[in-house]
Amino acid sequence: MTMPTGRTSTAHHTADPPAGEPAIVATELVKTYGEVEALAGLSFTVPVGSVFGLLGPNGAGKSTTIKILTTLSRPTSGSAAVAGVDVLRRPDDVRRAIGVVTQGSGTDPMATGRENLLLAGRIHGMRGRTVRTRVDELLERFGLTEAARRVVRTYSGGMQRRLDVAMGLVHRPAVLFLDEPTTGLDPQARAEMWAEIARLAEHERLTVMLTTHYLEEADHLADDLLIVDRGRAVAQGSPEELKSELRGDAVVIELAPEADLALADAAIGGLAGAREVTVEGRTVRTRVDNGASAVPAVLAALERESVAVAAVTIARPALDDVYLRHTGRTFAAAEGGSR
């Protein structure tokens, strides 16, 4: 599911970019830590009112990007603006315009849910009825009203993450940064968080920047995606646009333990219509125009070379195929080898 970008709301935001300007602009961001280059010239633009996904394996540079955009770190070179404000020249103004939900919870586990939200509002200068009304609104929106008087250490993981997001929204920011918001959650809690983010995008004219290493999460939530690998942008577009660039079907062949990988690679690579052949471990992948009609030819070519096959599957293009096409490795392999 791709969320629509044309959202309207009467909600007041702390600060909005000037009319016609993007919510976020990053230009040639470079960040080095000694000899390690975390970002290598990353550039992108995020329209107002959209859910923008920064997708990449662990170590790709996603959190480094968020730290720069939220003024927690300075780039080695490059520039960025959030809500029309330069992050290096006016960091205090940027902080007033944004909400940030980091990977780790920012709540006080010994305080109640309501107390955490009230404190977050007061830190942003909200007082009296204004902050109490906003806290009540957020508790209801995130399904936390009944748990509002309980201390946070008694909350489930999903409840704690919903409270984290609510705290990031208490002052009505123009841009909300969600850094790996569902890491560590079980599948049910992750699905609930997806629903909350989707509802959030519908209810307020809010720009959401989401970093994730979950392919399904990016596909489900983002209007627009930037896929990053080793600190560089490798592809950008809506999930559907990125997948539609890949013609045909993916054929995935799991080879038997005794199979000769080189023979398998040569056999499939020599087939007419087989393209983008890759070998990873004991898995061979290729892209063909019609998977169902190509499988018999694939199996026949492997049999001629006496290459034993354990299983064959056919799949429509997915974001993992997009990543494979642009980087030469699957997302799972990148996760396993990330720094």
Solvent accessible surface area in square Angstrom, and as a share of the most:
residue,aa,sasa,rsa
1,M,123,0.55
2,T,57,0.33
3,M,6,0.03
4,P,83,0.52
5,T,75,0.43
6,G,74,0.71
7,R,18,0.06
8,T,118,0.69
9,S,42,0.27
10,T,146,0.85
11,A,27,0.21
12,H,137,0.61
13,H,10,0.05
14,T,52,0.30
15,A,35,0.27
16,D,72,0.37
17,P,14,0.09
18,P,73,0.46
19,A,110,0.85
20,G,88,0.84
21,E,77,0.34
22,P,43,0.27
23,A,1,0.01
24,I,0,0.00
25,V,49,0.28
26,A,3,0.02
27,T,64,0.37
28,E,101,0.45
29,L,0,0.00
30,V,32,0.19
31,K,29,0.12
32,T,51,0.30
33,Y,106,0.40
34,G,77,0.74
35,E,182,0.82
36,V,72,0.41
37,E,71,0.32
38,A,10,0.07
39,L,0,0.00
40,A,20,0.16
41,G,23,0.22
42,L,1,0.01
43,S,47,0.30
44,F,10,0.04
45,T,62,0.36
46,V,0,0.00
47,P,71,0.45
48,V,39,0.22
49,G,3,0.02
50,S,1,0.01
51,V,1,0.00
52,F,0,0.00
53,G,0,0.00
54,L,0,0.00
55,L,1,0.00
56,G,0,0.00
57,P,3,0.02
58,N,71,0.36
59,G,36,0.34
60,A,1,0.01
61,G,9,0.09
62,K,9,0.04
63,S,33,0.21
64,T,18,0.11
65,T,0,0.00
66,I,6,0.03
67,K,95,0.40
68,I,1,0.00
69,L,0,0.00
70,T,5,0.03
71,T,22,0.13
72,L,121,0.60
73,S,23,0.15
74,R,155,0.57
75,P,17,0.11
76,T,79,0.46
77,S,56,0.36
78,G,32,0.31
79,S,48,0.31
80,A,5,0.04
81,A,29,0.22
82,V,0,0.00
83,A,3,0.03
84,G,28,0.27
85,V,12,0.07
86,D,38,0.20
87,V,5,0.03
88,L,52,0.26
89,R,201,0.74
90,R,121,0.44
91,P,43,0.27
92,D,78,0.40
93,D,41,0.21
94,V,0,0.00
95,R,113,0.41
96,R,132,0.48
97,A,0,0.00
98,I,8,0.04
99,G,3,0.03
100,V,52,0.30
101,V,5,0.03
102,T,63,0.36
103,Q,91,0.40
104,G,47,0.45
105,S,56,0.36
106,G,62,0.59
107,T,20,0.12
108,D,65,0.34
109,P,67,0.42
110,M,124,0.55
111,A,17,0.13
112,T,22,0.13
113,G,0,0.00
114,R,65,0.24
115,E,90,0.41
116,N,4,0.02
117,L,0,0.00
118,L,25,0.13
119,L,100,0.50
120,A,10,0.08
121,G,0,0.00
122,R,109,0.40
123,I,127,0.64
124,H,77,0.35
125,G,53,0.51
126,M,28,0.12
127,R,147,0.54
128,G,38,0.36
129,R,192,0.70
130,T,88,0.51
131,V,0,0.00
132,R,124,0.45
133,T,78,0.45
134,R,5,0.02
135,V,0,0.00
136,D,70,0.36
137,E,56,0.25
138,L,0,0.00
139,L,1,0.01
140,E,134,0.60
141,R,62,0.23
142,F,1,0.01
143,G,57,0.55
144,L,1,0.00
145,T,76,0.44
146,E,175,0.79
147,A,7,0.06
148,A,2,0.02
149,R,199,0.72
150,R,105,0.38
151,V,42,0.24
152,V,1,0.00
153,R,149,0.54
154,T,66,0.39
155,Y,12,0.05
156,S,62,0.40
157,G,43,0.41
158,G,7,0.07
159,M,34,0.15
160,Q,47,0.21
161,R,17,0.06
162,R,30,0.11
163,L,0,0.00
164,D,10,0.05
165,V,2,0.01
166,A,0,0.00
167,M,37,0.17
168,G,7,0.06
169,L,0,0.00
170,V,0,0.00
171,H,18,0.08
172,R,62,0.22
173,P,0,0.00
174,A,4,0.03
175,V,1,0.00
176,L,0,0.00
177,F,0,0.00
178,L,0,0.00
179,D,11,0.06
180,E,7,0.03
181,P,0,0.00
182,T,1,0.00
183,T,61,0.35
184,G,75,0.72
185,L,18,0.09
186,D,85,0.44
187,P,107,0.68
188,Q,132,0.58
189,A,11,0.09
190,R,43,0.16
191,A,54,0.42
192,E,70,0.31
193,M,1,0.00
194,W,25,0.09
195,A,38,0.29
196,E,15,0.07
197,I,1,0.01
198,A,13,0.10
199,R,106,0.39
200,L,1,0.01
201,A,0,0.00
202,E,98,0.44
203,H,103,0.46
204,E,2,0.01
205,R,104,0.38
206,L,0,0.00
207,T,2,0.01
208,V,0,0.00
209,M,0,0.00
210,L,0,0.00
211,T,0,0.00
212,T,0,0.00
213,H,29,0.13
214,Y,55,0.21
215,L,45,0.23
216,E,121,0.54
217,E,0,0.00
218,A,0,0.00
219,D,34,0.17
220,H,56,0.25
221,L,1,0.00
222,A,0,0.00
223,D,11,0.06
224,D,31,0.16
225,L,0,0.00
226,L,3,0.01
227,I,0,0.00
228,V,1,0.01
229,D,11,0.06
230,R,127,0.47
231,G,0,0.00
232,R,127,0.47
233,A,50,0.38
234,V,40,0.23
235,A,13,0.10
236,Q,79,0.35
237,G,10,0.09
238,S,21,0.14
239,P,0,0.00
240,E,102,0.46
241,E,102,0.46
242,L,3,0.02
243,K,31,0.13
244,S,87,0.56
245,E,92,0.41
246,L,8,0.04
247,R,149,0.54
248,G,15,0.15
249,D,15,0.08
250,A,6,0.04
251,V,0,0.00
252,V,26,0.15
253,I,0,0.00
254,E,69,0.31
255,L,7,0.04
256,A,12,0.09
257,P,112,0.70
258,E,130,0.58
259,A,11,0.08
260,D,67,0.35
261,L,62,0.31
262,A,76,0.59
263,L,74,0.37
264,A,0,0.00
265,D,58,0.30
266,A,71,0.55
267,A,16,0.12
268,I,0,0.00
269,G,44,0.42
270,G,67,0.64
271,L,35,0.17
272,A,109,0.85
273,G,51,0.49
274,A,19,0.15
275,R,58,0.21
276,E,77,0.35
277,V,40,0.23
278,T,35,0.20
279,V,55,0.32
280,E,55,0.25
281,G,58,0.56
282,R,86,0.31
283,T,17,0.10
284,V,0,0.00
285,R,52,0.19
286,T,4,0.02
287,R,10,0.04
288,V,7,0.04
289,D,94,0.49
290,N,82,0.42
291,G,0,0.00
292,A,76,0.59
293,S,80,0.52
294,A,20,0.16
295,V,24,0.14
296,P,85,0.53
297,A,50,0.39
298,V,2,0.01
299,L,69,0.34
300,A,39,0.30
301,A,4,0.03
302,L,1,0.00
303,E,134,0.60
304,R,171,0.62
305,E,74,0.33
306,S,104,0.67
307,V,7,0.04
308,A,37,0.28
309,V,50,0.29
310,A,71,0.55
311,A,47,0.36
312,V,42,0.24
313,T,80,0.46
314,I,79,0.40
315,A,50,0.39
316,R,163,0.60
317,P,22,0.14
318,A,45,0.35
319,L,3,0.02
320,D,38,0.20
321,D,19,0.10
322,V,1,0.00
323,Y,1,0.00
324,L,20,0.10
325,R,112,0.41
326,H,77,0.35
327,T,33,0.19
328,G,52,0.50
329,R,43,0.16
330,T,4,0.02
331,F,8,0.04
332,A,79,0.61
333,A,38,0.30
334,A,0,0.00
335,E,47,0.21
336,G,72,0.70
337,G,61,0.59
338,S,39,0.25
339,R,149,0.54
